[in-house]
């Protein structure tokens, strides 16, 4: 592990970012350009002391999970991410057909969406990044182990995730999930990831297996969905999807129409965030 080179690389990557680049407010006047160490630590989900030691060439070798978090926090390109891994003596993640490294351009847009839920997902349903309002609406998916971050797997196998939609909407949502995955499987016949996910769900979920056998195909497009929040209630949100150039990462944005109950509830959700509003003793 090259501690001196790692420290210099981290400092330079931090210095080139402004708070507005990562969705933060600038606050009081800053003596030096760039993010503060505590802001990088917050974005990466690590302690300030740990990050400070890395920049001072005296920290322990970061785990692969921590390196991935740092790459996202500092908005590194894939080449820069690979360099970060090399500096610590780690092999960079293999550049799969579906990359889990969020494109900086998508993150730049995500960081500026402060008043509506938004997330970056792969075309196979793996959540790669969320903004604060998305976490408030559907939970902090990145806090779960990697296998539990896939929305399609969660929809069919996780009872808690199934509570996100009203029961009467579930059949339509299920068909959308299965038809979308089948489209990906057929579009990437040499990629084992989507086929393996489909095989896993066929074996584990009778509902998925029945829908899969119907052979419906659909590309994920804009739609209107209803979400059920335990404290706020039902929100009817318009879903818009922006895709990157290779169509393998998607920026999913949910908005409420002004003047509706859902719009007012979304504003309330923005205020309360992830606070637990469940009455005590319930």
ZAMARGU-4260 file (C-alpha; in steps of 0.2 Angstrom, whole numbers, plus 5000, padded with zeros to 4 digits):
<rodrens>
0) 5000/5000/5000 | 5007/5017/4995 | 5001/5028/5009 | 5010/5044/5003 | 5003/5042/4985
5) 4986/5038/4992 | 4985/5053/5004 | 4990/5065/4989 | 4977/5057/4978 | 4963/5059/4991
10) 4968/5077/4995 | 4968/5082/4977 | 4951/5073/4973 | 4943/5081/4988 | 4950/5099/4983
15) 4942/5098/4966 | 4924/5096/4972 | 4913/5110/4978 | 4899/5106/4991 | 4886/5109/4977
20) 4894/5096/4967 | 4889/5083/4979 | 4872/5090/4985 | 4879/5099/5001 | 4877/5117/5006
25) 4892/5128/5007 | 4889/5135/5024 | 4901/5147/5031 | 4915/5154/5020 | 4929/5142/5017
30) 4948/5145/5019 | 4952/5132/5006 | 4943/5126/4990 | 4935/5109/4990 | 4926/5098/5002
35) 4930/5097/5020 | 4937/5080/5027 | 4921/5078/5038 | 4910/5080/5022 | 4920/5066/5013
40) 4919/5055/5028 | 4900/5058/5029 | 4897/5054/5010 | 4908/5038/5012 | 4900/5032/5028
45) 4916/5032/5038 | 4923/5041/5053 | 4931/5058/5051 | 4946/5051/5061 | 4948/5036/5049
50) 4948/5047/5034 | 4959/5060/5041 | 4972/5046/5045 | 4971/5041/5026 | 4975/5059/5021
55) 4989/5060/5033 | 4998/5044/5027 | 4995/5034/5043 | 4979/5025/5040 | 4977/5006/5039
60) 4973/4998/5022 | 4954/5002/5018 | 4943/4987/5014 | 4937/4985/4996 | 4920/4991/5002
65) 4927/5006/5009 | 4937/5010/4993 | 4921/5008/4983 | 4912/5021/4995 | 4927/5033/4993
70) 4926/5032/4975 | 4908/5037/4975 | 4910/5050/4988 | 4924/5058/4978 | 4915/5056/4961
75) 4929/5047/4953 | 4929/5040/4936 | 4931/5022/4933 | 4950/5025/4928 | 4952/5035/4944
80) 4943/5022/4954 | 4955/5008/4948 | 4970/5019/4952 | 4963/5021/4970 | 4962/5002/4971
85) 4980/5000/4964 | 4987/5013/4977 | 4981/5001/4991 | 4987/4986/4983 | 4970/4979/4978
90) 4964/4973/4962 | 4951/4985/4955 | 4933/4977/4952 | 4932/4968/4936 | 4923/4979/4923
95) 4908/4968/4921 | 4895/4970/4907 | 4885/4979/4920 | 4896/4991/4930 | 4892/4995/4948
100) 4902/5010/4947 | 4890/5025/4946 | 4894/5036/4931 | 4900/5054/4938 | 4887/5062/4926
105) 4873/5053/4934 | 4879/5057/4951 | 4880/5075/4947 | 4862/5075/4942 | 4857/5065/4957
110) 4866/5077/4969 | 4856/5092/4963 | 4839/5083/4965 | 4835/5089/4983 | 4816/5090/4982
115) 4811/5073/4974 | 4816/5055/4977 | 4829/5049/4965 | 4841/5034/4963 | 4853/5026/4951
120) 4850/5008/4947 | 4857/4995/4935 | 4846/4988/4922 | 4845/4972/4932 | 4838/4982/4947
125) 4853/4984/4958 | 4852/5001/4968 | 4869/5010/4966 | 4865/5027/4974 | 4850/5036/4982
130) 4847/5054/4987 | 4840/5058/5004 | 4822/5059/4999 | 4823/5042/4991 | 4830/5034/5007
135) 4815/5043/5016 | 4803/5035/5004 | 4809/5017/5002 | 4823/5015/5015 | 4842/5016/5014
140) 4845/5001/5002 | 4864/5004/5002 | 4864/5000/5021 | 4860/4982/5016 | 4872/4969/5010
145) 4875/4969/4992 | 4862/4955/4988 | 4848/4964/4997 | 4851/4980/4986 | 4842/4973/4971
150) 4825/4979/4969 | 4818/4964/4959 | 4825/4952/4971 | 4818/4962/4986 | 4801/4964/4977
155) 4798/4945/4976 | 4808/4938/4991 | 4808/4952/5005 | 4791/4954/5014 | 4796/4971/5021
160) 4800/4977/5004 | 4783/4971/4997 | 4774/4983/5010 | 4781/4998/4999 | 4766/4996/4987
165) 4747/4995/4991 | 4742/4977/4989 | 4730/4980/4975 | 4744/4987/4965 | 4756/4973/4967
170) 4750/4962/4952 | 4754/4976/4940 | 4771/4980/4948 | 4776/4961/4948 | 4772/4960/4929
175) 4783/4976/4926 | 4797/4968/4936 | 4797/4952/4927 | 4794/4959/4910 | 4808/4971/4912
180) 4821/4958/4918 | 4816/4946/4903 | 4820/4961/4891 | 4837/4962/4899 | 4841/4944/4898
185) 4836/4943/4880 | 4847/4959/4876 | 4862/4952/4885 | 4863/4933/4881 | 4881/4931/4885
190) 4880/4941/4902 | 4877/4928/4916 | 4871/4941/4928 | 4853/4944/4922 | 4851/4925/4918
195) 4857/4920/4935 | 4845/4932/4944 | 4830/4926/4934 | 4835/4908/4938 | 4836/4911/4956
200) 4819/4920/4957 | 4811/4906/4947 | 4817/4894/4960 | 4813/4904/4975 | 4796/4913/4970
205) 4781/4904/4963 | 4774/4921/4958 | 4789/4925/4948 | 4790/4908/4940 | 4772/4909/4934
210) 4774/4927/4927 | 4791/4922/4919 | 4782/4908/4910 | 4770/4920/4902 | 4784/4927/4892
215) 4779/4945/4893 | 4793/4958/4888 | 4793/4977/4892 | 4806/4990/4892 | 4805/5000/4908
220) 4798/5017/4904 | 4790/5032/4912 | 4774/5027/4922 | 4764/5032/4938 | 4766/5022/4954
225) 4758/5023/4971 | 4769/5021/4986 | 4764/5017/5004 | 4774/5026/5017 | 4770/5020/5035
230) 4769/5038/5042 | 4765/5049/5027 | 4752/5037/5019 | 4749/5034/5000 | 4759/5044/4988
235) 4755/5044/4969 | 4771/5048/4960 | 4776/5050/4942 | 4791/5040/4937 | 4804/5046/4924
240) 4819/5036/4919 | 4835/5043/4912 | 4847/5031/4905 | 4866/5033/4902 | 4874/5030/4885
245) 4875/5011/4886 | 4858/5009/4893 | 4864/4999/4908 | 4863/5012/4922 | 4847/5022/4925
250) 4842/5038/4935 | 4825/5035/4941 | 4816/5051/4947 | 4799/5051/4956 | 4789/5067/4956
255) 4772/5072/4962 | 4760/5084/4953 | 4758/5101/4961 | 4741/5104/4969 | 4738/5085/4974
260) 4738/5077/4991 | 4753/5067/4985 | 4763/5083/4982 | 4759/5089/5000 | 4764/5073/5007
265) 4780/5073/4998 | 4784/5090/5005 | 4780/5083/5022 | 4792/5068/5019 | 4805/5080/5014
270) 4804/5089/5030 | 4803/5074/5042 | 4816/5063/5031 | 4819/5047/5039 | 4812/5051/5056
275) 4801/5038/5064 | 4784/5045/5066 | 4776/5029/5072 | 4766/5033/5088 | 4774/5026/5103
280) 4767/5010/5110 | 4760/5005/5093
</rodrens>
